[in-house]
Amino acid sequence: MLTRKQLELLDFIRVRMDRDGVPPSFDEMKEALDLRSKSGIHRLITALEERGFIRRLAHRARAIEIVKLPEAMERPGFTPRVVAGDKPKAPPAAAQPVQAIHALELPVMGRIAAGVPIEAISEISHHIAVPGSMLSGSGQHYALEVRGDSMIEAGINDGDIVVIREQGTATNGDIIVALVEGSEATLKRYRRKGEMIALEAANPAYETRVLPEAMVRVQGRLVGLIRSY
């Protein structure tokens, strides 16, 4: 059985796909359901997927499939349809262009310390759906679960999921995943000072770590954050 909000979202997606050929954007879903944040939409989409009403196709942007509808919403002749990554047909002249929904599955590589560094992370624990608009550039991306409070003044809290773009370089001020001495991974703000690298916390309770360049390897840069309430 679906909740009222889940039914509302499923019906809204169905109507917009029938009308425009593409699903509504996350912002449009949030506005239609009168929710405060897009995180609520993420939870509703995940719930619909878990209950078998929709399917998100991994590693493909703009791909949502309506698998089935509740009896109250079923229509004669209904068949599932997939909105894939190809350019949709132009909408009628009276219709306004809509932003397509981009959802990609990213691997969650485990936990990253925003505090005292923990062991380096390399194992995939699960996957998470991330809006394509959150991804930066064309590089590979992955996600990490934050543990600790050293980056709270940068808006990163314990339990948040951070989205990281893989890269081996950084610019002063970037928040990065740093591998220290090949065995410790931490999330910190990057500063280069000559041949030394400063890993700055965003919490006055933690000291800045200043290390020789050879001891620090940049593994990626923060490009997004997902928070559950």
N, C-alpha and C positions, 0 to 999 in steps of 0.2 A: 504494500500500500504506500502511495506517495503522499507527502505532506502538501499542504496548499501551495506553498512557495515552489516546491518541485514541479507540481502540475502547472503552475503559472509559467515557469521558465520553459518547460517542455512545449507548452502550447505557443509561447511567444517565438521560440526557435522555429517551430513548425510553420507558423504563419509567415514569418519573414523569409524562410527558405522557399515557401510556395510563391511568395510575391516577388522576391528579388533574385532568387537562385543562389544566394549566399546567406550564411547565418548572420545574425546581428553581432555587433562588436560587444566586448565586455562592458564598455561604458553604456551602450544602449540597453543591455540586459539589466545593468545596475539601476538605470533610470526607470526602466519599465517596471521593475519589481520594487522600486522605492527603497533600495538598500543603501547604506552609508558607504560601503567600500566594495571593491571588486573581489576581496577575499571571500565574501559571502557567495558571490557567483561561482567562484572556484569550488567551494564546498558543495553547492547545489549540483554543478555539473558532475563532480566526482560521485555524488550520491546517485544521480541518474545513470551514470555509467555502471556503477556497482550493481544496480538493480536491472541492468540489461536493456534500458530504454534507448540509450545512445551509445555510440562507440567513437572513440578518438583514435585516429590512425597514427601510430608512432612515427616520428621523424618526418612527418609531412605537414607543411603549413596548410592552413585553410582546409582541414579535412575532418568533418564531423558527419557521422552517419546516424540517422534516426532508425533504430532497429525495430522498434515496435511502439505502439501507443496504448495507453489504458483504454478499457472498453468505452469509457465515457467520451473519449476523443477519437475513436476509430471512425474512419470514413470508408465507404465502399470504394474499392479499387486502390486503396493505399498500398504503396510499395516503398521499402526503404530507399533512400537516395543518399549519395555521397557527394559532398562538395569538396573537390580535390583542388590541387594547386594550380590548375590551368586557369586562364583568364575567363571569367564568366561572361555570358552574353550580356550585351548592354541592356540596362533596365529601360522600361518605357520612358518616354520623354518627361512625363509628369512625375516620375519617381526620382527621389533624391539619391545620390550615390551614398553607399554605406561602406563603412570600414569592415573588411572581412575579419573573421576571428582566426587568430593564429595560435595554435596550441601545439607544443612540442613536448615530448617526453625526454627529460634529462635524467641521467643517473645521479643518485645521491651517493656520494663517495664515502659517507660516514660522518664523523664529527670533527669540527675544527675548533681549536681553542681560541677564544677571545679572552685571554688571561694567561696563565702559565702554560707554555707550549706542551702539547701532548704528542704521542707518537705519530709519525707520518701516516697519512691515510692513502690507501690504494685500493681498497675493496669496495665494490658496489653493494650498498645495503638494500636499496630499492630504487624506484623511479618516481618522478613527480612531474605533473603537467605544468608547463610554464608558458605564459603568453609569448608569442613570437616577438611582440613589440619590446619585450624586456631584453632580448638578446642583442648584443652589440657586435657589429661587423660580421665577418664570414667565418671566423675561427670556431674551433670546438669549444663547447661549453659543458659545465658540470655543476652540480649543486652540493652544498655542504650544510650540515646542521651545526649551528653555533652553540658552543658550550662556554660559559663564562660571561663576565660583565665588563671586560676592559674596553669595549667599544661602544658603550651605552650613549656617550655624548655624540657619537656619529649616527645615532638612531638604530643601532644594532644590538638587540637584546638576546639574552640567553634563550635558546629554543628556536630562534629564527632560522629560516633556510636562506642561505645566500647563494646567488647565482654568479658563477665565476667563468670568465672567458680565459681559456688557456693562452698564456703568453710568457715569454722569458725575460721581458724588459718591463720597466715601469718608469713613470714620471713622478717627480716630487709631488707629494700630496695624494697619490693614488692609494686606495686601500687594496692590499694585495694578500694573496696566500704566499707566505714565505716558508721555505724549507731551510731550517737552520742545522748546519753541520750534517746534512744528509739524513737526519733521523727525527727531527722535530718540526711539526707544522703549526703555524700560527697565523691568525688574521690580524694585520696591523697596517698602520699608515706608513708609507715608504718615504724616506728622505735620504738622499745621497749627500755625504759630507766628505768630499775628496775621495779617498780610497776606503772610506768607512761607510757603512749602511746603518741608518738609525731606523728602528722599528718602533713607531710611536703608538702608544695606547690613546684612547679617547676617554680616559677616566683618570682623574688626578691621583687615584689610589695606586696606580701602577706606574712604575718608572719606565722611561724610554730605554730600550736596549740598543747599544751602539756596538756593532760587530764589524770585523774586517770583511771586505767585499767577498773574499773567497769562501767565507762561512755561510753566506746567504744566497739562496737561489730563488728567484721569482718564479712561481708556478702558475700565476694567473692574477687577473684583476677583477675586483668586484664590479658587476654591472647591474645587479638587481637584488631584491630582497622579497621574501614571501613570509608573511606572519599569520599565524592562526590565533583566533581569539576564543 
